[in-house]
Amino acid sequence: MTPDAECQQILAGVSAYLDGELAAPDCERLERHSRTCASCATVVAGLRETIGLCRDASRAPLPEAVRAKARASIANLLKSPSG
């Protein structure tokens, strides 16, 4: 298998890997490949960090000003005639 083809196969499973849904042998293969392929390791690390940031952001409360603006926008949308 060419390096590019192997990278494509590895990267196709990254989401399942990060979600804990990839089978153990496939996890081992992905981890082994990422130890020797800097490009794939960078993708895996970047996605892991992005997921962590998204999870952290979802726990932060919205400022009241943002909530009020969202409520006003929704109210305006509900009032406007549908086209």
N, C-alpha and C positions, 0 to 999 in steps of 0.2 A: 504494500500500500504506500502510495506517495505521501510525503509529509503533509501536503495540502489536503489530500483526501482524508487522512487521519485527523487533521485539525477540524475539518468540517464535521466528521462524525462525532468528535469530542464535543465541539461547540453545540451540536444539535441536542446534546443531553445536559447541558449546563443548567438549564432552568429546573429540570427534574432533580438534578444533583443538589442544587441549592435548596430546593423544597423538601429534600429528604425522601424523594420518591423514586430514585434510581436504584436498581438492583445492586447488591453488594459487589459482584464482579465488575459491573460497569463503573461503579464508584472507584474501585481500585484502579481500573484502567485509566479513568480520567485523572485521578491523582498522580499516577505514575507518569502519564504523558505530560501533565502540567509541571512536573519537576524538571523535565528536560526541554520543554517548549516555553520560552519566555512569553511569546505572543498569547498563547492559550492561558498561561498563568495570569497574565495581565487582565485578560477578559474575565476570568473567574473572580479574581480579586476585585475588579471594578464592579462587577454585578453584585457581589457579596456586599460591598460597601454601599452601593446604591439601594439595595434592599434594606439594609440596616438604617440608612438615612430616612427612607420612606416610612419604615415602621416607627422610628423615633418621631418623625413629623406628625404622624397620625395620632400620637399621644398628647401632643401639645394643644392646649386649649386655644380656640380662636379668640382674638381680642374682640371686645364687645362692639367696637366700631365696625369691624369686618362682618360680624354676625348681623348687625342692624342693616348694613348695606345689602347683604344677601337677602334678608327678609324683605326689604323694600323692593329689590329687583324681582323677587318672586311674586310679590303682591302686584307689581306693575304688569308682569307677564300674565297673571291671572285675570287682570282687569281688561287687557287689550283684546280686541276681537280677533278671533282666529281667522286666518286668511284664506 
